[in-house]
Amino acid sequence: MEKGEKKRKERFESFPTELPGVQLRIEPGIKLDILQRTIGSFYQLAKQFAEVKFQVDNLTEQQEPRREEIIGVAKEHEGLRGLTSEEDNFVLTVTPREKIIWNRELLKESMGIIYPAVTREDLAVNVLVPVGFVTEKGVTISEEVMAKAIGEALANLGISKKDLAKVMRQEVNITLDEEKVTEMVNQSRVKLLEGAKTSEITWQVRVDRLKK
């Protein structure tokens, strides 16, 4: 907390007001020209905003145990998806959502030569280089330098293999024709290896007014 507070103090300067214990936060070096009545109205708005924000945060925290209990009841009673109350004017909906997760390597092994016909692969590469980083060739990294260097190997900038392993990450995202794969599995044309397809269930609890 002390480090965080220190960073905030360094980022903004304090500007005194006539209100007890109230100071404005301003950019360093700025000569602020503001009326006292504007400061007063700004303070009231900020105070109300903060009070509501803290109330919302507190209520959100209080809601979590209730949310978990509602989900628990729905899980224990197959088909239960919520409740409506005309007297209290609300409708509560509890819904599960299934997310299918495919293991690329196991899927390729399961599908064999059919894999390319039902799957599209996209290679995603992220390069994270700190601005101001100086390479072994003395090149200082900036947005302009990186834009100019797109399409060239990072090694050409002098980044060593050791540093490259730290700043570069890549992954393969697959788009699968799930309907076609399911059909092939049902027809016994393909047998998925254990772990090739897994799923996880997440639950959503939503409340709306019956009548606005």
C-alpha positions as CSV (number, residue, x, y, z in Angstrom):
1,M,0.0,0.0,0.0
2,E,2.8,2.4,0.8
3,K,4.4,1.9,-2.6
4,G,1.0,2.4,-4.3
5,E,0.3,5.6,-2.3
6,K,3.8,6.9,-3.2
7,K,3.1,6.3,-6.9
8,R,-0.2,8.2,-6.7
9,K,1.5,11.2,-5.0
10,E,4.2,11.3,-7.6
11,R,1.6,11.3,-10.4
12,F,-0.6,14.2,-9.2
13,E,0.0,17.3,-7.2
14,S,-2.4,18.5,-4.5
15,F,-4.3,21.7,-4.9
16,P,-5.7,23.3,-1.7
17,T,-9.4,24.3,-1.4
18,E,-11.4,26.1,1.2
19,L,-13.3,22.9,2.1
20,P,-12.0,21.2,5.3
21,G,-9.8,18.2,4.4
22,V,-10.5,18.4,0.7
23,Q,-7.8,18.9,-1.9
24,L,-8.0,18.7,-5.7
25,R,-5.6,16.4,-7.6
26,I,-4.0,18.0,-10.6
27,E,-1.3,17.3,-13.2
28,P,2.2,18.4,-12.1
29,G,3.1,21.9,-13.3
30,I,-0.5,23.0,-14.0
31,K,-1.8,26.4,-12.8
32,L,-5.4,25.5,-12.1
33,D,-8.0,28.3,-12.6
34,I,-11.2,27.1,-11.0
35,L,-14.0,28.9,-9.0
36,Q,-14.8,27.9,-5.4
37,R,-18.4,27.2,-6.3
38,T,-17.2,24.8,-9.0
39,I,-15.0,23.1,-6.5
40,G,-18.0,22.8,-4.2
41,S,-20.2,21.2,-6.8
42,F,-17.4,19.0,-8.0
43,Y,-16.9,17.8,-4.4
44,Q,-20.6,17.0,-3.9
45,L,-20.6,15.0,-7.2
46,A,-17.4,13.1,-6.2
47,K,-18.7,12.4,-2.7
48,Q,-22.0,11.0,-4.0
49,F,-20.2,8.9,-6.7
50,A,-17.9,7.5,-4.1
51,E,-20.7,6.7,-1.6
52,V,-22.7,4.8,-4.3
53,K,-19.5,3.0,-5.6
54,F,-18.7,1.8,-2.1
55,Q,-22.3,0.6,-1.6
56,V,-22.3,-1.2,-4.8
57,D,-19.0,-2.9,-4.0
58,N,-20.3,-3.9,-0.6
59,L,-23.5,-5.3,-2.0
60,T,-21.7,-7.2,-4.8
61,E,-19.6,-8.9,-2.2
62,Q,-22.7,-9.7,-0.1
63,Q,-24.5,-11.1,-3.2
64,E,-21.8,-13.8,-4.0
65,P,-22.9,-16.3,-1.2
66,R,-26.5,-15.9,-2.3
67,R,-25.5,-16.4,-5.9
68,E,-23.7,-19.6,-5.1
69,E,-26.7,-20.9,-3.1
70,I,-29.1,-20.2,-6.0
71,I,-26.8,-22.1,-8.4
72,G,-26.5,-24.9,-5.9
73,V,-30.3,-25.3,-5.7
74,A,-30.5,-25.3,-9.5
75,K,-27.8,-27.9,-9.8
76,E,-29.6,-30.2,-7.3
77,H,-32.9,-29.9,-9.2
78,E,-32.6,-30.8,-12.8
79,G,-34.5,-28.5,-15.1
80,L,-34.9,-25.7,-12.5
81,R,-34.1,-22.4,-14.3
82,G,-35.4,-19.7,-12.0
83,L,-38.4,-18.0,-10.4
84,T,-40.8,-15.2,-11.0
85,S,-42.6,-13.1,-8.4
86,E,-45.4,-10.7,-9.5
87,E,-45.7,-9.3,-6.0
88,D,-42.0,-8.4,-5.8
89,N,-41.9,-7.6,-9.6
90,F,-38.9,-9.6,-10.6
91,V,-37.9,-12.6,-12.7
92,L,-34.7,-14.6,-11.8
93,T,-33.1,-16.8,-14.4
94,V,-30.4,-19.4,-13.7
95,T,-28.8,-20.9,-16.7
96,P,-25.8,-23.2,-17.3
97,R,-23.4,-22.6,-20.2
98,E,-21.2,-25.4,-21.5
99,K,-17.8,-24.5,-22.9
100,I,-16.2,-27.1,-25.1
101,I,-12.4,-27.4,-24.9
102,W,-10.5,-29.2,-27.6
103,N,-7.0,-30.6,-27.1
104,R,-5.2,-29.9,-30.3
105,E,-2.6,-32.7,-30.2
106,L,-5.1,-35.4,-29.1
107,L,-7.6,-34.1,-31.7
108,K,-5.0,-34.4,-34.5
109,E,-4.1,-37.9,-33.4
110,S,-7.8,-38.8,-33.2
111,M,-8.7,-37.4,-36.6
112,G,-5.6,-38.4,-38.6
113,I,-5.7,-37.2,-42.2
114,I,-9.2,-35.9,-41.8
115,Y,-8.0,-33.2,-39.3
116,P,-7.3,-30.5,-41.9
117,A,-10.8,-31.0,-43.5
118,V,-12.6,-30.1,-40.3
119,T,-10.2,-27.7,-38.6
120,R,-8.8,-24.3,-39.4
121,E,-5.7,-23.2,-37.5
122,D,-4.6,-19.6,-36.8
123,L,-1.2,-18.9,-35.4
124,A,-1.3,-16.1,-32.9
125,V,2.1,-14.5,-32.0
126,N,2.5,-11.8,-29.3
127,V,5.7,-9.9,-29.0
128,L,6.2,-8.0,-25.8
129,V,9.2,-5.6,-25.8
130,P,9.6,-2.9,-23.2
131,V,9.7,0.6,-24.7
132,G,13.3,1.9,-24.3
133,F,14.8,-1.6,-24.4
134,V,18.3,-1.4,-26.0
135,T,19.2,-4.3,-28.2
136,E,22.6,-5.8,-28.7
137,K,22.9,-3.7,-31.9
138,G,22.2,-0.5,-29.9
139,V,18.7,-0.1,-31.3
140,T,16.3,1.5,-28.8
141,I,12.8,0.0,-29.1
142,S,10.0,2.4,-29.6
143,E,6.6,2.2,-31.4
144,E,8.1,3.7,-34.5
145,V,11.0,1.3,-34.6
146,M,8.7,-1.7,-34.1
147,A,6.3,-0.5,-36.8
148,K,9.2,-0.2,-39.2
149,A,10.6,-3.6,-38.3
150,I,7.3,-5.5,-38.8
151,G,8.0,-8.4,-41.1
152,E,11.7,-8.6,-40.2
153,A,13.1,-11.2,-37.8
154,L,13.5,-9.9,-34.3
155,A,17.0,-11.2,-34.5
156,N,17.8,-8.5,-37.0
157,L,17.3,-6.0,-34.3
158,G,19.9,-7.7,-32.2
159,I,17.6,-9.3,-29.7
160,S,19.4,-12.4,-28.5
161,K,17.8,-15.9,-28.5
162,K,17.7,-15.7,-24.7
163,D,15.8,-12.5,-24.7
164,L,13.6,-13.6,-27.6
165,A,12.3,-16.6,-25.5
166,K,11.3,-14.1,-22.8
167,V,9.4,-11.6,-24.9
168,M,7.8,-13.8,-27.6
169,R,4.8,-16.0,-27.1
170,Q,2.8,-17.9,-29.7
171,E,-0.2,-20.2,-29.7
172,V,-2.3,-21.9,-32.2
173,N,-6.1,-21.2,-32.1
174,I,-8.3,-23.8,-33.8
175,T,-11.7,-23.3,-35.3
176,L,-13.5,-26.7,-35.5
177,D,-16.5,-27.8,-37.5
178,E,-18.0,-29.4,-34.3
179,E,-21.2,-30.5,-36.1
180,K,-19.2,-32.4,-38.7
181,V,-16.9,-34.0,-36.1
182,T,-19.9,-35.0,-33.9
183,E,-21.5,-36.6,-37.0
184,M,-18.3,-38.5,-37.8
185,V,-18.1,-39.7,-34.2
186,N,-21.7,-40.9,-34.2
187,Q,-21.1,-42.7,-37.4
188,S,-18.1,-44.4,-35.9
189,R,-15.9,-43.0,-38.6
190,V,-13.7,-41.3,-35.9
191,K,-13.0,-42.3,-32.3
192,L,-11.8,-39.4,-30.2
193,L,-9.0,-40.2,-27.8
194,E,-9.7,-39.6,-24.1
195,G,-9.1,-35.9,-23.3
196,A,-9.4,-34.7,-26.9
197,K,-12.8,-33.1,-25.9
198,T,-13.6,-31.8,-22.5
199,S,-16.1,-29.3,-21.3
200,E,-16.7,-27.0,-18.4
201,I,-20.0,-25.6,-17.1
202,T,-20.4,-22.0,-15.9
203,W,-23.6,-20.7,-14.4
204,Q,-25.2,-17.3,-14.9
205,V,-27.7,-15.7,-12.5
206,R,-29.7,-12.8,-13.9
207,V,-32.5,-10.7,-12.4
208,D,-34.9,-8.5,-14.3
209,R,-38.0,-6.5,-13.5
210,L,-41.3,-8.1,-14.6
211,K,-42.8,-4.7,-15.2
212,K,-40.9,-1.5,-15.8
